[in-house]
Every structure is written in C-alpha cells, then in structure tokens.
C-alpha cells in the first residue's frame, strides 16, 4: 500500500505542477469530483487485487479481475447511446460462465481463505470496472484530461493516506517503499 501511496502523491504533484505551468488546470467541481472518485476506486481496486493475489492462484485471479471489461461494456450500453450486438452478448455470457467455472473448487468452498479470495476478486472487479464506466462518462462529458488526472491522483493519494495511517504509526513505511513509489 505504501508503494502505491507514494506513487500517487508523486504523480499528483508532478501533474499538478505540469498543468499549472502549462496553464491548463481549470477548477470545475464535477470533473474534480469525478477524477477523485476514479482515483479512489482505482486505488481500492489495486489493493483488493493485491489481497486476491495473496489469497488465491494468480492465473485464476487475473482472469476473474480481467472481467471488468464486461462491466464496462454492459454499463456503458445501458447508460449511453450504444447497443451490444448479439454476438457480443454471447461472448459476454461465455466470459462470465468461464470465470465462474474456472474459479469453482467444490472441496474448498468452506475454506475461509477461499471466501476472502473470492471477495477480494469481486471487490477488485467491481472497483476497476466502475473506473471504466466513470471514465467513459467523463469522456462523454468532455472533461479536461489534465483536470481529471490531477484530481484522480489527488483523490487516490488522499484515500491511500487515510488507509496507510496505521502503517505510518507502526513505522513500517521503509525507505525502499518510498524509493520504489517515487520511481
């Protein structure tokens, strides 16, 4: 979490400085709130994905989380003037069924690690999928990309800072994490 935190803060300051020097940062509340929400959801999705990788097999975890594109396709077709052809619906159904079948392990359903793994996979899937839907909304509204990026990294940095308070209190944020986060 600390690596991601430092990455978000450094990215926020670099992008803020760049947009201020370029003169392209404008203060509009809806794009800023939208960008901050994207940052929070993206950071949460990354945290949940890391937890899922710790609890379950990486190949299956990445397959389940990659289904976030299905969320984006379905949600944007419902919210925006787009339609999904029948062949795409068939593909979506196959992807969902494949993810359900590939993760199912009947002899491990009572195991607590399995439940935590599936929960983390689902939370990552929903967070990252929602990011895609909100990004589609922001392009549909023609929000400024600079404003969105600054607020995305700012929102994610604040969110991660709140989550990392315990880490800082325990002094577990090591120099190497700061160095990796900066690069």
GUKOL-822281 format. One record per residue: residue number from 1; residue in one letter; y, x, z of N, C-alpha, C, CB in turn. Coordinates in pm, 1 decimal, decimal comma, padded with zeros to 6 digits. Each point is the difference from the previous one (the first is absolute). Last residue first. Glycine has a CB too. Example, Ala and Ser with C-alpha at 12.3 -4.5 7.8 and 13.67 -1.06 7.14 Angstrom:
BEGIN
NODE seq type     n.yy     n.xx     n.zz    ca.yy    ca.xx    ca.zz     c.yy     c.xx     c.zz    cb.yy    cb.xx    cb.zz
NODE   2    S -00225,0  01285,0  00708,0  00119,0  00082,0  00006,0  00109,0 -00077,0  00073,0 -00062,8  00118,4 -00214,5
NODE   1    A -00509,2 -00089,4  00207,5  00119,0 -00089,0  00000,0  00120,0  00090,0  00000,0 -00117,3 -00189,2  00124,6
This chain:
BEGIN
NODE seq type     n.yy     n.xx     n.zz    ca.yy    ca.xx    ca.zz     c.yy     c.xx     c.zz    cb.yy    cb.xx    cb.zz
NODE 183    X  00624,6  00979,4 -00799,4 -00035,4  00035,0 -00137,9 -00060,5 -00117,8 -00070,3 -00035,9  00235,4  00066,7
NODE 182    X  00157,6 -00289,0  00380,2  00120,9  00040,7 -00070,0 -00030,2  00032,4 -00145,9  00093,9  00088,4  00215,0
NODE 181    X -00451,7 -00192,7  00079,8  00082,7 -00117,7 -00027,0  00126,0  00032,5 -00077,4 -00088,9 -00099,5  00206,1
NODE 180    X -00191,6  00449,8 -00056,0 -00065,8 -00075,0 -00107,1  00083,2 -00122,0 -00038,8 -00224,6  00078,7  00082,1
NODE 179    X  00378,2  00173,7  00284,8  00006,9  00080,3 -00121,8 -00062,1 -00074,2 -00118,8 -00008,6  00208,8  00139,9
NODE 178    X -00023,3 -00401,7  00287,3  00138,8 -00003,2 -00045,9  00012,1  00074,2 -00133,4  00082,6 -00011,4  00239,8
NODE 177    X -00493,3  00029,5 -00026,9  00023,3 -00135,6 -00050,8  00142,5 -00013,7 -00052,9 -00168,5 -00090,8  00163,4
NODE 176    X  00048,5  00492,1  00048,7 -00065,2 -00010,0 -00130,5  00020,0 -00138,0 -00060,7 -00169,4  00168,8  00072,9
NODE 175    X  00323,5 -00075,5  00371,1  00082,5  00062,3 -00103,4 -00061,1 -00016,4 -00139,1  00080,7  00164,2  00169,9
NODE 174    X -00213,8 -00534,3  00190,3 -00005,9  00144,3 -00010,1  00088,4  00051,5 -00113,0 -00231,5 -00006,4  00092,3
NODE 173    X  00174,4 -00433,1  00241,9  00054,5  00030,6 -00132,2  00012,6  00151,5 -00011,2  00126,3 -00222,2 -00012,0
NODE 172    X -00267,8 -00000,7  00412,2 -00107,2  00030,5 -00094,0  00050,3  00026,5 -00140,9 -00148,9 -00139,2  00138,1
NODE 171    X  00347,8  00011,7  00327,6  00025,5  00128,5 -00065,1 -00112,8  00041,0 -00094,8  00132,9  00066,8  00199,7
NODE 170    X -00054,9 -00483,1  00058,9 -00114,4  00084,6  00034,5  00015,0  00140,3 -00057,3 -00144,4 -00203,3  00007,0
NODE 169    X  00468,8 -00122,0 -00104,5 -00002,8  00009,2  00146,4 -00113,4  00091,2  00045,8  00097,7 -00231,3  00017,1
NODE 168    X -00059,6  00127,6 -00473,9  00104,5  00093,1  00041,6  00002,2  00017,3  00151,2  00133,7 -00065,3 -00200,1
NODE 167    X -00432,4 -00246,1  00016,3 -00037,5  00133,7 -00045,7  00102,2  00103,3  00047,1 -00114,6 -00100,1 -00200,6
NODE 166    X  00201,2 -00354,9  00275,0 -00103,6  00049,7  00091,1 -00040,9  00142,1 -00036,7 -00082,0 -00234,6  00034,4
NODE 165    X  00384,0  00011,8 -00321,7  00061,5  00032,0  00130,0 -00100,8  00056,6  00098,3  00165,6 -00180,6 -00038,5
NODE 164    X -00221,9  00009,1 -00431,8 -00031,2  00137,4  00041,0  00059,9  00037,5  00135,4 -00010,6  00059,2 -00240,2
NODE 163    X  00080,0 -00487,9  00014,4 -00143,2  00016,3  00025,2 -00033,8  00136,8  00059,0 -00043,8 -00157,3 -00187,6
NODE 162    X  00489,7  00064,9  00057,3 -00036,7 -00088,5  00110,9 -00147,5  00015,2  00035,9  00178,0 -00161,3 -00071,5
NODE 161    X -00022,2  00392,6 -00302,6  00058,5  00057,7  00122,1 -00035,1 -00084,3  00121,7  00188,2  00096,2 -00135,1
NODE 160    X -00306,9 -00252,9 -00294,3 -00089,1  00106,6  00046,4  00052,6  00067,3  00126,4 -00071,3  00036,7 -00236,1
NODE 159    X  00345,8 -00365,2  00037,6 -00127,5 -00060,6  00042,7 -00095,3  00105,4  00056,3  00028,4 -00178,8 -00174,5
NODE 158    X  00370,6  00327,7 -00024,8  00028,1 -00066,8  00127,4 -00128,0 -00061,3  00057,1  00236,4 -00047,8 -00075,4
NODE 157    X -00266,6  00240,9 -00350,2  00025,3  00103,1  00101,5  00026,5 -00062,2  00136,9  00092,5  00150,0 -00178,4
NODE 156    X -00142,2 -00432,7 -00201,5 -00127,5  00060,3  00038,3  00016,8  00103,0  00109,8 -00082,8 -00039,1 -00229,9
NODE 155    X  00472,2 -00151,0  00048,7 -00077,4 -00100,8  00073,3 -00133,3  00053,8  00047,3  00110,7 -00175,7 -00133,9
NODE 154    X  00151,9  00456,9 -00140,3  00065,0 -00023,0  00129,4 -00076,2 -00099,8  00084,7  00218,3  00051,2 -00105,0
NODE 153    X -00359,0  00031,0 -00338,0 -00033,1  00112,8  00087,2  00065,4 -00014,2  00137,1 -00022,2  00145,6 -00202,0
NODE 152    X  00122,3 -00482,0 -00107,1 -00145,2  00004,3  00017,5 -00037,7  00113,7  00094,8 -00033,6 -00096,5 -00231,3
NODE 151    X  00483,5  00050,4  00093,8 -00036,9 -00095,2  00106,1 -00150,9 -00003,6  00022,8  00201,1 -00136,9 -00057,7
NODE 150    X -00039,3  00414,4 -00287,2  00059,8  00043,9  00126,9 -00043,4 -00092,9  00112,4  00198,1  00096,8 -00122,4
NODE 149    X -00328,4 -00219,8 -00311,4 -00072,2  00117,9  00048,1  00054,4  00048,9  00133,7 -00046,7  00063,0 -00236,6
NODE 148    X  00266,5 -00426,9  00018,8 -00135,0 -00037,3  00042,8 -00074,0  00119,8  00059,3 -00005,3 -00177,5 -00177,3
NODE 147    X  00427,4  00248,5 -00016,0  00013,7 -00078,0  00123,0 -00136,6 -00037,5  00057,4  00219,0 -00089,0 -00083,7
NODE 146    X -00208,6  00295,0 -00337,1  00044,3  00092,9  00104,0  00009,1 -00067,6  00134,9  00125,4  00127,6 -00171,1
NODE 145    X -00223,1 -00392,3 -00210,1 -00113,7  00083,3  00039,0  00038,2  00097,9  00110,9 -00091,8 -00021,4 -00232,0
NODE 144    X  00308,9 -00474,0  00143,1  00026,0  00141,0 -00026,4 -00115,0  00085,2  00051,8  00247,7 -00041,2  00012,6
NODE 143    X -00333,0 -00472,8 -00163,1  00058,3  00076,5  00110,0  00016,6  00144,9 -00042,0 -00104,1 -00154,9  00169,0
NODE 142    X -00051,5 -00279,8 -00406,6  00080,3  00112,0 -00051,2  00072,6  00074,6  00111,3  00028,7 -00125,0 -00213,0
NODE 141    X -00366,1 -00250,0  00218,7  00137,0 -00024,0  00047,2  00097,7  00109,3 -00046,4 -00096,4 -00118,1  00199,3
NODE 140    X -00362,6  00152,5 -00302,3  00038,1 -00130,0 -00055,2  00144,1 -00033,8  00037,5 -00239,8 -00076,5  00012,5
NODE 139    X  00039,3  00454,3  00175,2  00032,9  00026,2 -00140,4  00044,0 -00129,1 -00069,5 -00165,4  00190,9 -00004,2
NODE 138    X  00025,5 -00226,1  00450,5  00123,3  00079,5 -00006,2  00037,9  00034,2 -00143,9 -00053,9  00094,5  00225,3
NODE 137    X -00355,0 -00326,2 -00139,6  00115,0 -00084,8  00031,3  00130,4  00078,3 -00015,6 -00142,2 -00134,4  00158,8
NODE 136    X -00254,6  00372,9 -00195,4  00017,4 -00084,0 -00118,2  00120,8 -00091,6  00018,8 -00248,5  00008,4 -00046,5
NODE 135    X  00121,7  00243,8  00413,4  00060,2  00086,6 -00101,6  00022,5 -00077,4 -00130,2 -00112,0  00200,8  00104,4
NODE 134    X -00115,7 -00416,5  00241,7  00142,7  00011,9  00032,7  00070,2  00090,7 -00100,6 -00051,5 -00036,0  00244,0
NODE 133    X -00414,0 -00008,1 -00284,6  00063,3 -00129,4 -00027,1  00150,8  00008,9  00025,1 -00213,9 -00120,4  00063,0
NODE 132    X -00050,8  00497,4  00044,4  00005,7 -00021,2 -00144,5  00070,3 -00129,6 -00037,2 -00209,6  00129,6 -00020,4
NODE 131    X  00126,9 -00038,8  00477,0  00101,1  00092,4 -00052,6  00016,2 -00021,1 -00150,3 -00054,8  00168,7  00180,6
NODE 130    X -00291,8 -00393,6  00032,9  00128,9 -00066,1  00020,6  00114,1  00088,1 -00048,6 -00094,4 -00123,2  00196,6
NODE 129    X -00339,4  00303,7 -00201,1  00012,8 -00106,1 -00100,1  00133,2 -00072,4  00010,2 -00246,5 -00027,1  00004,4
NODE 128    X  00137,8  00345,4  00322,7  00029,8  00066,3 -00127,1  00014,5 -00102,2 -00112,3 -00124,4  00203,9  00077,5
NODE 127    X  00004,4 -00369,5  00349,6  00129,7  00069,0  00007,1  00038,2  00059,3 -00134,5 -00041,7  00051,0  00240,7
NODE 126    X -00386,7 -00253,1 -00196,1  00108,4 -00098,4  00003,3  00137,1  00067,2  00000,9 -00151,4 -00157,5  00121,6
NODE 125    X -00231,0  00436,3 -00101,4 -00001,0 -00074,9 -00125,3  00117,1 -00098,2 -00006,1 -00249,9  00023,2 -00010,0
NODE 124    X  00170,1  00203,7  00413,1  00054,2  00091,5 -00101,1  00012,7 -00071,3 -00134,2 -00102,4  00196,6  00120,1
NODE 123    X -00105,1 -00434,9  00222,8  00142,0  00016,4  00029,8  00067,5  00094,0 -00099,2 -00049,2 -00041,6  00241,1
NODE 122    X -00419,1 -00015,2 -00275,9  00070,8 -00123,7 -00035,6  00149,6  00010,5  00025,6 -00206,7 -00128,0  00052,4
NODE 121    X -00071,8  00488,8  00081,0 -00000,5 -00013,5 -00146,4  00081,3 -00122,2 -00043,1 -00226,3  00111,1 -00010,1
NODE 120    X  00155,3 -00051,4  00469,8  00095,7  00098,5 -00051,2  00008,4 -00006,0 -00152,2 -00047,7  00147,5  00197,2
NODE 119    X -00275,3 -00420,2  00006,9  00134,0 -00045,5  00037,0  00105,7  00095,9 -00054,3 -00093,0 -00108,4  00207,5
NODE 118    X -00356,6  00231,2 -00258,7  00034,3 -00110,8 -00090,2  00140,3 -00051,7  00030,5 -00243,6 -00063,1 -00018,0
NODE 117    X  00080,3  00393,5  00306,6  00013,5  00054,7 -00134,6  00044,1 -00109,2 -00097,8 -00177,1  00172,5  00051,6
NODE 116    X  00067,9 -00294,2  00386,7  00129,2  00068,6 -00003,4  00027,7  00058,2 -00138,8 -00023,5  00053,2  00244,7
NODE 115    X -00397,2 -00250,2 -00172,5  00104,5 -00102,4  00005,1  00138,9  00062,7 -00005,7 -00153,2 -00147,3  00132,7
NODE 114    X -00215,6  00436,1 -00108,4 -00001,6 -00070,8 -00127,5  00112,3 -00103,9 -00003,6 -00249,7  00036,2 -00019,6
NODE 113    X  00167,7  00194,3  00420,9  00066,8  00085,9 -00097,2  00007,4 -00067,8 -00137,2 -00080,6  00202,5  00126,1
NODE 112    X -00166,4 -00418,4  00220,5  00144,7 -00009,8  00018,4  00075,1  00087,0 -00100,6 -00037,0 -00046,7  00243,1
NODE 111    X -00450,7 -00189,8 -00322,1  00054,5  00127,7  00046,0  00153,5 -00006,8  00003,2 -00201,4  00123,0 -00095,2
NODE 110    X -00105,5 -00461,2 -00075,0  00031,0 -00014,0  00141,9  00064,3  00126,7  00056,8 -00190,9 -00160,2  00021,3
NODE 109    X  00043,0  00135,2 -00480,1  00105,6 -00098,7  00021,3  00036,9 -00016,1  00147,1 -00079,5 -00117,3 -00203,3
NODE 108    X -00260,7  00402,4 -00050,1  00110,3  00058,9  00074,3  00109,0 -00100,9  00033,8 -00050,0  00214,3 -00112,0
NODE 107    X -00357,9 -00287,3 -00156,8 -00047,7  00052,3  00127,9  00112,7  00060,6  00083,7 -00220,3  00043,7 -00107,4
NODE 106    X  00299,7 -00232,2 -00339,5 -00050,4 -00100,5  00093,9 -00043,7  00055,8  00135,5 -00071,3 -00127,0 -00197,5
NODE 105    X  00443,4  00264,9 -00164,5 -00114,2  00072,3  00057,0 -00059,9 -00088,5  00108,6  00102,7  00229,9 -00050,8
NODE 104    X  00298,7 -00234,8 -00374,9 -00089,1 -00074,6  00089,0 -00120,1  00084,6  00040,9  00072,8 -00213,7 -00108,6
NODE 103    X  00286,4  00333,8 -00210,6  00025,5  00030,4  00140,5 -00101,5 -00062,2  00094,1  00238,3  00016,1 -00056,5
NODE 102    X -00252,6 -00086,6 -00421,3 -00011,5  00144,0  00024,3  00020,7  00034,9  00147,9  00080,7  00040,9 -00233,7
NODE 101    X -00028,5 -00495,8  00070,8 -00139,6  00044,9 -00001,1 -00011,4  00147,1  00040,7 -00050,3 -00168,0 -00180,0
NODE 100    X  00481,0 -00023,7  00136,6 -00073,2 -00067,6  00108,6 -00143,0  00051,7  00009,5  00142,2 -00204,6 -00031,2
NODE  99    X  00124,0  00357,2 -00325,0  00047,8  00056,7  00126,9 -00072,2 -00063,4  00118,7  00224,5  00043,6 -00104,6
NODE  98    X -00316,1 -00216,4 -00323,7 -00052,0  00136,8  00011,3  00043,0  00063,7  00132,1  00005,2  00022,5 -00250,6
NODE  97    X  00167,3 -00449,5  00141,3 -00142,1 -00006,9  00034,0 -00059,8  00139,1  00018,4 -00017,0 -00214,8 -00126,6
NODE  96    X  00462,3  00192,3 -00020,8 -00011,0 -00050,8  00137,6 -00146,2 -00006,5  00043,6  00211,3 -00133,2 -00031,9
NODE  95    X -00124,2  00255,4 -00415,4  00049,4  00103,3  00092,0 -00016,4 -00044,8  00144,7  00164,6  00077,3 -00173,7
NODE  94    X -00265,4 -00390,9 -00162,4 -00101,4  00107,0  00004,7  00042,0  00109,7  00097,2 -00064,6 -00049,6 -00238,1
NODE  93    X  00373,4 -00293,4  00152,2 -00113,8 -00052,4  00077,4 -00109,3  00106,0  00013,3  00051,9 -00233,6 -00080,3
NODE  92    X  00313,6  00337,4 -00193,4  00042,8 -00007,9  00140,4 -00115,0 -00048,0  00087,7  00236,8 -00046,5 -00072,7
NODE  91    X -00303,9  00047,2 -00395,5  00005,0  00135,9  00054,1  00038,2  00001,8  00147,2  00060,1  00082,1 -00226,2
NODE  90    X -00041,4 -00491,7  00000,7 -00140,3  00041,8  00012,0 -00007,2  00140,2  00059,8 -00063,9 -00143,9 -00198,1
NODE  89    X  00485,2 -00016,8  00092,8 -00054,6 -00071,3  00116,4 -00145,2  00038,9  00024,5  00156,1 -00191,1 -00044,4
NODE  88    X  00051,2  00354,3 -00344,0  00049,2  00069,6  00118,7 -00050,0 -00066,5  00128,4  00203,1  00070,7 -00129,1
NODE  87    X -00302,7 -00277,8 -00281,2 -00075,0  00126,1  00010,7  00045,4  00081,6  00121,3 -00028,5  00001,8 -00249,9
NODE  86    X  00261,0 -00403,6  00142,9 -00133,7 -00023,9  00054,6 -00078,8  00129,3  00017,0  00002,0 -00224,8 -00106,8
NODE  85    X  00534,7  00264,7  00117,0 -00101,2 -00051,6 -00092,7 -00136,8 -00012,5  00068,1  00126,0  00104,0 -00191,2
NODE  84    X  00366,6 -00142,6  00418,7 -00115,8  00089,8 -00002,5 -00102,8 -00060,6 -00094,9  00042,1  00081,9  00239,3
NODE  83    X  00528,0 -00111,5 -00194,7 -00128,3 -00068,3  00005,3 -00110,4  00104,5 -00008,4  00097,3 -00209,4 -00105,9
NODE  82    X  00461,8  00159,1  00262,9 -00106,3  00075,0 -00066,5 -00126,6 -00083,6  00006,4  00105,1  00224,5  00059,6
NODE  81    X  00395,4 -00250,1  00150,6 -00049,4 -00065,1 -00122,6 -00096,9  00089,1 -00079,0  00214,8 -00127,7 -00010,4
NODE  80    X -00178,5  00151,1  00553,5  00086,0  00030,4 -00113,4 -00058,5 -00062,8 -00125,7  00075,2  00215,7  00108,1
NODE  79    X -00294,1 -00265,1  00316,1  00141,5  00001,7  00038,0  00095,6  00018,6 -00117,1 -00072,2  00090,1  00216,3
NODE  78    X -00416,6 -00093,1 -00257,1  00038,7 -00124,3  00067,1  00150,9 -00006,9  00025,6 -00226,3 -00006,8  00106,5
NODE  77    X  00031,1  00394,2 -00294,8 -00020,3 -00109,4 -00095,8  00038,4 -00134,5  00060,2 -00184,1  00130,7 -00107,0
NODE  76    X  00198,3  00257,3  00376,0  00109,8 -00001,4 -00097,0 -00018,2 -00108,3 -00105,3  00030,0  00243,8  00037,6
NODE  75    X -00371,7 -00187,6  00288,7  00125,7 -00043,6  00061,0  00114,6 -00004,1 -00100,6 -00078,1  00095,9  00215,8
NODE  74    X -00348,3  00069,9 -00358,0 -00005,7 -00143,3  00033,7  00134,1 -00048,9  00054,3 -00245,6  00022,1  00049,1
NODE  73    X  00206,2  00441,0 -00146,7 -00015,0 -00080,2 -00122,1  00002,3 -00149,4  00032,2 -00133,4  00185,8 -00104,7
NODE  72    X  00139,9  00119,8  00468,1  00124,6  00006,1 -00077,6 -00009,1 -00089,7 -00122,8  00039,9  00234,9  00080,2
NODE  71    X -00425,1 -00183,8  00181,7  00101,5 -00074,9  00073,9  00129,5 -00005,6 -00080,9 -00104,1  00069,6  00220,0
NODE  70    X -00233,7  00201,8 -00384,8 -00035,8 -00140,6 -00018,0  00102,3 -00088,9  00070,5 -00245,1  00061,1 -00016,4
NODE  69    X  00268,0  00403,9  00069,9  00054,1 -00042,0 -00128,9 -00031,4 -00146,5 -00029,0 -00023,9  00234,5 -00082,4
NODE  68    X -00153,9 -00005,4  00461,0  00136,0 -00049,8  00021,3  00064,5 -00044,8 -00130,4  00021,1  00152,0  00196,0
NODE  67    X -00462,8  00060,9 -00118,8  00010,1 -00140,1 -00042,6  00139,9 -00056,7  00019,3 -00239,7 -00028,1  00056,8
NODE  66    X  00091,6  00463,1  00091,2  00049,8 -00002,2 -00138,2  00009,5 -00141,6 -00055,0 -00099,8  00225,1 -00034,8
NODE  65    X -00097,1 -00134,6  00459,9  00146,1  00005,0  00006,5  00061,4 -00003,4 -00139,9 -00015,5  00129,5  00214,8
NODE  64    X -00457,3 -00114,1 -00177,1  00051,0 -00125,1  00057,9  00152,3 -00001,7 -00003,5 -00202,6 -00016,0  00148,7
NODE  63    X -00012,3  00411,3 -00288,6 -00028,7 -00109,9 -00093,0  00057,6 -00131,2  00050,9 -00208,8  00116,9 -00072,4
NODE  62    X  00226,8  00266,3  00347,6  00097,7  00008,5 -00108,6 -00020,7 -00111,0 -00102,2  00012,2  00247,1  00033,6
NODE  61    X -00324,5 -00219,2  00317,8  00133,6 -00030,1  00052,8  00102,7  00001,9 -00112,1 -00063,2  00098,8  00222,3
NODE  60    X -00375,2  00042,0 -00314,2  00007,9 -00146,3  00009,2  00138,0 -00041,5  00049,3 -00247,8 -00014,1  00045,0
NODE  59    X  00160,5  00472,9 -00068,4 -00012,8 -00056,1 -00134,2  00011,9 -00152,2  00001,0 -00145,0  00193,3 -00062,5
NODE  58    X  00151,1  00056,1  00478,4  00120,5  00014,6 -00081,2 -00010,8 -00067,9 -00136,4  00041,4  00213,9  00117,2
NODE  57    X -00293,5 -00369,6  00347,8 -00021,6  00090,8 -00113,5  00120,2 -00000,6 -00094,8 -00248,0 -00039,1  00018,1
NODE  56    X  00353,3 -00088,7  00492,5 -00103,3 -00035,4 -00097,2 -00010,2  00099,5 -00113,2  00036,7 -00235,6  00057,1
NODE  55    X  00271,5  00267,3  00331,9 -00106,6 -00087,5  00049,2 -00113,9 -00023,3 -00097,4  00171,2 -00107,0  00134,4
NODE  54    X  00234,9  00372,4 -00224,5 -00062,8  00056,0  00120,6 -00122,5 -00079,8  00042,4  00223,0  00084,1  00072,4
NODE  53    X  00045,4 -00235,5 -00431,4 -00073,5  00119,5 -00041,0 -00069,2  00066,8  00118,7  00163,5  00032,4 -00186,6
NODE  52    X  00117,8 -00399,2  00272,4 -00120,2 -00044,1 -00072,0 -00084,0  00119,1 -00044,3  00122,5 -00204,4 -00077,7
NODE  51    X  00295,7  00286,7  00277,5 -00095,3 -00050,8  00099,4 -00130,5 -00042,7 -00066,9  00191,5 -00075,7  00144,6
NODE  50    X  00158,9  00203,9 -00426,0 -00050,4  00116,6  00073,8 -00102,9 -00041,8  00104,2  00218,7  00117,0 -00036,3
NODE  49    X  00004,8 -00457,5 -00193,1 -00092,5  00067,7 -00089,7 -00060,1  00123,0  00068,6  00131,4 -00082,6 -00199,3
NODE  48    X  00205,7 -00152,7  00422,4 -00125,6 -00075,5  00000,7 -00103,8  00064,4 -00090,5  00128,0 -00208,8  00047,2
NODE  47    X  00302,0  00397,5 -00045,4 -00061,0  00016,1  00132,8 -00135,1 -00070,6  00004,7  00228,6  00014,9  00106,0
NODE  46    X  00029,8 -00070,9 -00493,8 -00051,5  00136,8  00008,8 -00068,1  00025,8  00134,0  00181,1  00074,6 -00154,8
NODE  45    X  00035,0 -00489,4  00091,2 -00117,4  00009,6 -00086,9 -00063,0  00138,7  00005,1  00100,9 -00172,9 -00148,5
NODE  44    X  00305,7  00105,4  00374,7 -00110,4 -00067,7  00068,8 -00127,8  00006,2 -00082,8  00164,4 -00152,5  00112,4
NODE  43    X  00225,0  00318,4 -00310,3 -00039,3  00086,6  00112,1 -00117,7 -00060,3  00075,6  00236,6  00082,6  00020,5
NODE  42    X -00051,6 -00345,1 -00359,2 -00065,9  00116,4 -00058,1 -00047,8  00095,1  00110,2  00143,2 -00022,0 -00206,8
NODE  41    X  00111,5 -00354,8  00331,9 -00132,7 -00039,7 -00046,4 -00077,3  00118,3 -00058,6  00089,2 -00229,3 -00045,6
NODE  40    X  00357,4  00303,5  00176,9 -00081,3 -00034,2  00117,3 -00142,4 -00034,9 -00041,8  00205,4 -00082,8  00119,2
NODE  39    X  00109,7  00160,7 -00461,6 -00029,6  00121,8  00074,2 -00089,3 -00023,9  00119,7  00216,0  00088,1 -00074,7
NODE  38    X -00056,1 -00458,3 -00171,7 -00096,3  00076,4 -00080,2 -00041,1  00126,3  00074,4  00100,8 -00090,3 -00212,9
NODE  37    X  00239,9 -00161,4  00403,5 -00128,5 -00068,4  00014,2 -00109,0  00071,3 -00080,1  00121,0 -00217,6  00034,8
NODE  36    X  00318,9  00373,6 -00082,4 -00050,3  00031,5  00134,7 -00136,2 -00066,1  00023,1  00237,4  00019,6  00085,2
NODE  35    X -00012,4 -00123,0 -00486,6 -00048,3  00137,9  00000,5 -00057,9  00039,9  00134,8  00169,9  00054,6 -00172,2
NODE  34    X  00035,2 -00475,3  00140,7 -00121,3  00002,3 -00081,7 -00060,9  00139,5 -00002,2  00091,3 -00186,2 -00140,8
NODE  33    X  00324,0  00129,6  00351,2 -00106,7 -00062,0  00079,6 -00132,6  00000,7 -00075,6  00170,7 -00144,8  00113,3
NODE  32    X  00203,1  00301,8 -00347,7 -00027,1  00089,3  00113,0 -00111,9 -00056,0  00087,1  00239,3  00077,1 -00002,8
NODE  31    X -00077,4 -00337,1 -00361,9 -00079,0  00116,2 -00044,1 -00034,8  00094,7  00114,5  00110,5 -00018,4 -00221,5
NODE  30    X  00161,4 -00354,1  00336,6 -00133,1 -00041,9 -00044,7 -00082,6  00117,3 -00055,0  00095,6 -00225,7 -00051,8
NODE  29    X  00368,1  00295,2  00194,2 -00093,9 -00027,8  00109,2 -00140,5 -00035,5 -00049,3  00193,7 -00077,5  00134,7
NODE  28    X  00173,5  00414,7 -00348,1 -00034,0 -00140,4 -00020,6 -00114,5 -00032,5  00094,8  00075,6  00002,8 -00245,1
NODE  27    X  00262,9  00425,8  00119,9 -00052,4 -00068,0  00117,9 -00014,9 -00149,1 -00029,9  00107,4  00171,8  00152,7
NODE  26    X -00137,3  00296,5 -00468,0  00082,4 -00117,0  00030,3 -00064,8 -00073,3  00115,1  00081,2 -00020,1 -00239,6
NODE  25    X -00106,3  00525,6 -00034,1 -00047,3 -00084,1  00110,0  00101,1 -00110,3  00026,4 -00124,9  00194,3  00101,8
NODE  24    X  00165,7  00169,9 -00429,3 -00076,1 -00115,8 -00047,5 -00049,9 -00089,9  00113,1 -00067,5  00136,8 -00195,0
NODE  23    X  00312,2  00314,6  00157,5  00084,9 -00118,4  00008,6 -00070,2 -00127,0 -00042,6  00192,0  00145,9 -00040,7
NODE  22    X -00328,3  00340,0  00094,8  00005,6 -00060,0 -00133,8  00092,8 -00121,6 -00002,8 -00233,6  00081,1 -00043,4
NODE  21    X  00152,9  00126,5  00455,9  00066,4  00098,5 -00087,2  00018,0 -00058,4 -00140,1 -00100,1  00191,0  00133,3
NODE  20    X -00142,2 -00450,1  00171,4  00140,7  00007,0  00041,6  00077,4  00098,1 -00088,0 -00066,8 -00056,2  00236,5
NODE  19    X -00398,7  00014,3 -00301,1  00069,4 -00121,0 -00046,9  00147,0 -00000,9  00041,3 -00216,5 -00124,2  00013,2
NODE  18    X -00055,4  00488,3  00134,1  00006,4 -00003,3 -00145,8  00078,8 -00121,2 -00050,3 -00219,8  00119,7 -00008,4
NODE  17    X  00130,3 -00085,8  00471,5  00096,1  00101,8 -00042,4  00018,5 -00003,1 -00151,5 -00064,6  00142,9  00196,5
NODE  16    X -00267,4 -00417,6 -00022,0  00131,2 -00048,7  00042,2  00108,5  00097,3 -00045,3 -00103,6 -00116,2  00198,9
NODE  15    X -00342,4  00243,7 -00269,1  00040,7 -00107,3 -00091,4  00136,9 -00056,4  00036,2 -00240,4 -00055,5 -00035,6
NODE  14    X  00057,1  00384,5  00322,5  00021,4  00057,7 -00133,6  00049,1 -00107,0 -00097,1 -00179,5  00171,5  00044,0
NODE  13    X  00057,9 -00308,9  00391,7  00123,3  00077,8  00000,0  00030,0  00061,7 -00136,8 -00038,1  00047,4  00241,4
NODE  12    X -00368,5 -00291,0 -00187,9  00115,6 -00087,3  00022,3  00129,5  00079,5 -00010,4 -00139,0 -00148,3  00148,2
NODE  11    X -00266,5  00384,7 -00158,7  00024,5 -00070,8 -00126,1  00122,2 -00090,2  00010,9 -00245,0  00007,5 -00050,9
NODE  10    X  00101,3  00206,9  00442,4  00053,9  00098,0 -00093,7  00032,8 -00066,8 -00133,5 -00132,6  00182,6  00112,8
NODE   9    X -00079,4 -00450,4  00210,4  00135,7  00037,0  00042,2  00063,5  00098,1 -00097,4 -00065,9 -00037,7  00237,9
NODE   8    X -00387,2 -00088,8 -00314,4  00091,5 -00112,8 -00020,3  00143,1  00037,5  00037,4 -00188,6 -00158,6  00044,9
NODE   7    X -00152,3  00474,3  00041,0  00018,2 -00017,3 -00143,9  00101,8 -00111,1 -00028,2 -00236,7  00079,2 -00039,9
NODE   6    X  00099,8 -00013,0  00481,8  00093,7  00103,7 -00042,9  00025,1 -00007,6 -00150,9 -00078,5  00146,8  00188,8
NODE   5    X -00236,6 -00449,7 -00012,5  00131,1 -00022,4  00059,8  00101,5  00102,4 -00049,9 -00111,2 -00097,1  00202,3
NODE   4    X -00344,6  00147,0 -00317,0  00062,6 -00105,6 -00078,4  00142,5 -00026,4  00051,2 -00227,5 -00103,0 -00045,3
NODE   3    X -00029,1  00400,5  00292,2  00024,5  00058,3 -00132,5  00073,8 -00101,2 -00087,2 -00207,5  00144,5  00019,5
NODE   2    X  00059,0 -00287,4  00402,2  00118,1  00086,0  00008,7  00033,6  00064,8 -00134,2 -00055,2  00043,0  00239,4
NODE   1    X -00336,6 -00309,7 -00187,6  00118,8 -00081,7  00000,0  00126,6  00087,1  00000,0 -00127,6 -00180,6  00120,6
